[in-house]
Amino acid sequence: GCDTIRTLNLTVTPLLTVTRDIAVCENQFPYTWLGHIFNAAGTITDTVASTTGGCDTIRTLNLTVTPLLSVTRTLDVCANQLPYTWFGHVFSGASTIIDTVPSTTGGCDTIRTLNLTVTPLLTVTRDIAVCANQLPYTWLGHVFNGASTITDTVTSTTGGCDTIRTLNLTVTPLLTVTRTLD
């Protein structure tokens, strides 16, 4: 019989492609995507075989890293303000604390740092000698009936640190002169 001319028109269907761009926070590593584990930013491309007899799929993930937010505060407190509390942390002296606050909005966590310095209280000491006939002696509201030392704390009126003031009061006896006259 006659020969047969067969014609095949072959068309090629391209593979399906899926690309995902994902940003993750630094503290989300290791990050897993469809069985691939990422320890840092990167790109991965693989081919997924069709389960329906159709074309395979080329999938790509472009993973980027969003750094954690950071907040640093430097505070100076007066010694009489200790212990000092900051976001639940109690300081008994100068110190630095770093902690991580989880995001409540789905964003990246925040690393917060507090550098706490302590300013000592101001000190003033006065050494005063008075004569016995000047007793009682009054100094800044304190009444002395004899030699004594007093220490008190004066609250700052300007928002600065308080002052510890001390008075050391000594009493000089009166001079006595005796004359014998004939």
Contacts in CASP RR format, 6 or more apart in sequence:
PFRMAT RR
TARGET T0000
AUTHOR 0000-0000-0000
METHOD contacts of the structure
MODEL  1
GCDTIRTLNLTVTPLLTVTRDIAVCENQFPYTWLGHIFNAAGTITDTVAS
TTGGCDTIRTLNLTVTPLLSVTRTLDVCANQLPYTWFGHVFSGASTIIDT
VPSTTGGCDTIRTLNLTVTPLLTVTRDIAVCANQLPYTWLGHVFNGASTI
TDTVTSTTGGCDTIRTLNLTVTPLLTVTRTLD
13 55 0 8 1.000
14 55 0 8 1.000
15 47 0 8 1.000
15 55 0 8 1.000
15 56 0 8 1.000
15 57 0 8 1.000
15 58 0 8 1.000
16 55 0 8 1.000
16 56 0 8 1.000
16 57 0 8 1.000
16 58 0 8 1.000
17 57 0 8 1.000
17 58 0 8 1.000
17 59 0 8 1.000
17 60 0 8 1.000
18 57 0 8 1.000
18 58 0 8 1.000
18 59 0 8 1.000
18 60 0 8 1.000
19 59 0 8 1.000
19 60 0 8 1.000
19 61 0 8 1.000
19 62 0 8 1.000
20 33 0 8 1.000
20 59 0 8 1.000
20 60 0 8 1.000
20 61 0 8 1.000
20 62 0 8 1.000
21 62 0 8 1.000
21 64 0 8 1.000
22 33 0 8 1.000
22 61 0 8 1.000
22 62 0 8 1.000
22 63 0 8 1.000
22 64 0 8 1.000
23 63 0 8 1.000
23 64 0 8 1.000
23 65 0 8 1.000
23 66 0 8 1.000
24 31 0 8 1.000
24 63 0 8 1.000
24 64 0 8 1.000
24 65 0 8 1.000
24 66 0 8 1.000
25 65 0 8 1.000
25 66 0 8 1.000
25 67 0 8 1.000
25 68 0 8 1.000
25 103 0 8 1.000
25 107 0 8 1.000
25 108 0 8 1.000
25 109 0 8 1.000
26 65 0 8 1.000
26 66 0 8 1.000
26 67 0 8 1.000
26 68 0 8 1.000
26 108 0 8 1.000
27 68 0 8 1.000
27 100 0 8 1.000
27 108 0 8 1.000
27 109 0 8 1.000
29 38 0 8 1.000
29 39 0 8 1.000
29 40 0 8 1.000
29 65 0 8 1.000
30 37 0 8 1.000
30 38 0 8 1.000
30 39 0 8 1.000
31 37 0 8 1.000
31 38 0 8 1.000
31 63 0 8 1.000
32 38 0 8 1.000
33 44 0 8 1.000
33 61 0 8 1.000
33 63 0 8 1.000
34 59 0 8 1.000
34 61 0 8 1.000
36 44 0 8 1.000
36 46 0 8 1.000
36 61 0 8 1.000
38 44 0 8 1.000
38 63 0 8 1.000
40 65 0 8 1.000
41 63 0 8 1.000
41 64 0 8 1.000
41 65 0 8 1.000
42 62 0 8 1.000
42 63 0 8 1.000
42 64 0 8 1.000
43 60 0 8 1.000
43 61 0 8 1.000
43 62 0 8 1.000
43 63 0 8 1.000
44 60 0 8 1.000
44 61 0 8 1.000
44 63 0 8 1.000
45 58 0 8 1.000
45 59 0 8 1.000
45 60 0 8 1.000
46 58 0 8 1.000
46 59 0 8 1.000
47 56 0 8 1.000
47 57 0 8 1.000
47 58 0 8 1.000
47 59 0 8 1.000
48 56 0 8 1.000
48 57 0 8 1.000
48 58 0 8 1.000
48 59 0 8 1.000
49 56 0 8 1.000
50 56 0 8 1.000
50 57 0 8 1.000
66 108 0 8 1.000
67 108 0 8 1.000
68 100 0 8 1.000
68 108 0 8 1.000
68 109 0 8 1.000
68 110 0 8 1.000
68 111 0 8 1.000
69 108 0 8 1.000
69 109 0 8 1.000
69 110 0 8 1.000
69 111 0 8 1.000
70 110 0 8 1.000
70 111 0 8 1.000
70 112 0 8 1.000
70 113 0 8 1.000
71 110 0 8 1.000
71 111 0 8 1.000
71 112 0 8 1.000
71 113 0 8 1.000
72 112 0 8 1.000
72 113 0 8 1.000
72 114 0 8 1.000
72 115 0 8 1.000
73 86 0 8 1.000
73 112 0 8 1.000
73 113 0 8 1.000
73 114 0 8 1.000
73 115 0 8 1.000
74 114 0 8 1.000
74 115 0 8 1.000
74 117 0 8 1.000
75 84 0 8 1.000
75 86 0 8 1.000
75 114 0 8 1.000
75 115 0 8 1.000
75 116 0 8 1.000
75 117 0 8 1.000
76 116 0 8 1.000
76 117 0 8 1.000
76 118 0 8 1.000
76 119 0 8 1.000
77 84 0 8 1.000
77 116 0 8 1.000
77 117 0 8 1.000
77 118 0 8 1.000
77 119 0 8 1.000
78 118 0 8 1.000
78 119 0 8 1.000
78 121 0 8 1.000
78 156 0 8 1.000
78 160 0 8 1.000
78 161 0 8 1.000
78 162 0 8 1.000
79 118 0 8 1.000
79 119 0 8 1.000
79 120 0 8 1.000
79 121 0 8 1.000
79 161 0 8 1.000
80 121 0 8 1.000
80 153 0 8 1.000
80 161 0 8 1.000
80 162 0 8 1.000
82 91 0 8 1.000
82 92 0 8 1.000
82 93 0 8 1.000
82 118 0 8 1.000
83 90 0 8 1.000
83 91 0 8 1.000
83 92 0 8 1.000
83 93 0 8 1.000
84 90 0 8 1.000
84 91 0 8 1.000
84 93 0 8 1.000
84 116 0 8 1.000
85 91 0 8 1.000
86 97 0 8 1.000
86 114 0 8 1.000
86 116 0 8 1.000
87 99 0 8 1.000
87 112 0 8 1.000
87 114 0 8 1.000
89 97 0 8 1.000
89 99 0 8 1.000
89 114 0 8 1.000
91 97 0 8 1.000
91 116 0 8 1.000
93 116 0 8 1.000
93 118 0 8 1.000
94 116 0 8 1.000
94 117 0 8 1.000
94 118 0 8 1.000
95 116 0 8 1.000
96 113 0 8 1.000
96 114 0 8 1.000
96 115 0 8 1.000
96 116 0 8 1.000
97 113 0 8 1.000
97 114 0 8 1.000
97 116 0 8 1.000
98 111 0 8 1.000
98 112 0 8 1.000
98 113 0 8 1.000
99 111 0 8 1.000
99 112 0 8 1.000
100 109 0 8 1.000
100 110 0 8 1.000
100 111 0 8 1.000
100 112 0 8 1.000
101 109 0 8 1.000
101 110 0 8 1.000
101 111 0 8 1.000
101 112 0 8 1.000
102 109 0 8 1.000
103 109 0 8 1.000
103 110 0 8 1.000
119 161 0 8 1.000
120 161 0 8 1.000
121 153 0 8 1.000
121 161 0 8 1.000
121 162 0 8 1.000
121 163 0 8 1.000
121 164 0 8 1.000
122 161 0 8 1.000
122 162 0 8 1.000
122 163 0 8 1.000
122 164 0 8 1.000
123 163 0 8 1.000
123 164 0 8 1.000
123 165 0 8 1.000
123 166 0 8 1.000
124 163 0 8 1.000
124 164 0 8 1.000
124 165 0 8 1.000
124 166 0 8 1.000
125 165 0 8 1.000
125 166 0 8 1.000
125 167 0 8 1.000
125 168 0 8 1.000
126 139 0 8 1.000
126 165 0 8 1.000
126 166 0 8 1.000
126 167 0 8 1.000
126 168 0 8 1.000
127 168 0 8 1.000
127 170 0 8 1.000
128 137 0 8 1.000
128 139 0 8 1.000
128 167 0 8 1.000
128 168 0 8 1.000
128 169 0 8 1.000
128 170 0 8 1.000
129 169 0 8 1.000
129 170 0 8 1.000
129 171 0 8 1.000
129 172 0 8 1.000
130 137 0 8 1.000
130 169 0 8 1.000
130 170 0 8 1.000
130 171 0 8 1.000
130 172 0 8 1.000
131 171 0 8 1.000
131 172 0 8 1.000
131 173 0 8 1.000
131 174 0 8 1.000
132 171 0 8 1.000
132 172 0 8 1.000
132 173 0 8 1.000
132 174 0 8 1.000
133 174 0 8 1.000
135 144 0 8 1.000
135 145 0 8 1.000
135 146 0 8 1.000
135 171 0 8 1.000
136 143 0 8 1.000
136 144 0 8 1.000
136 145 0 8 1.000
136 146 0 8 1.000
137 143 0 8 1.000
137 144 0 8 1.000
137 146 0 8 1.000
137 169 0 8 1.000
138 144 0 8 1.000
139 150 0 8 1.000
139 167 0 8 1.000
139 169 0 8 1.000
140 165 0 8 1.000
140 167 0 8 1.000
142 150 0 8 1.000
142 152 0 8 1.000
142 167 0 8 1.000
144 150 0 8 1.000
144 169 0 8 1.000
146 169 0 8 1.000
146 171 0 8 1.000
147 169 0 8 1.000
147 170 0 8 1.000
147 171 0 8 1.000
148 169 0 8 1.000
149 166 0 8 1.000
149 167 0 8 1.000
149 168 0 8 1.000
149 169 0 8 1.000
150 166 0 8 1.000
150 167 0 8 1.000
150 169 0 8 1.000
151 164 0 8 1.000
151 165 0 8 1.000
151 166 0 8 1.000
152 164 0 8 1.000
152 165 0 8 1.000
153 162 0 8 1.000
153 163 0 8 1.000
153 164 0 8 1.000
153 165 0 8 1.000
154 162 0 8 1.000
154 163 0 8 1.000
154 164 0 8 1.000
154 165 0 8 1.000
155 162 0 8 1.000
156 162 0 8 1.000
156 163 0 8 1.000
END
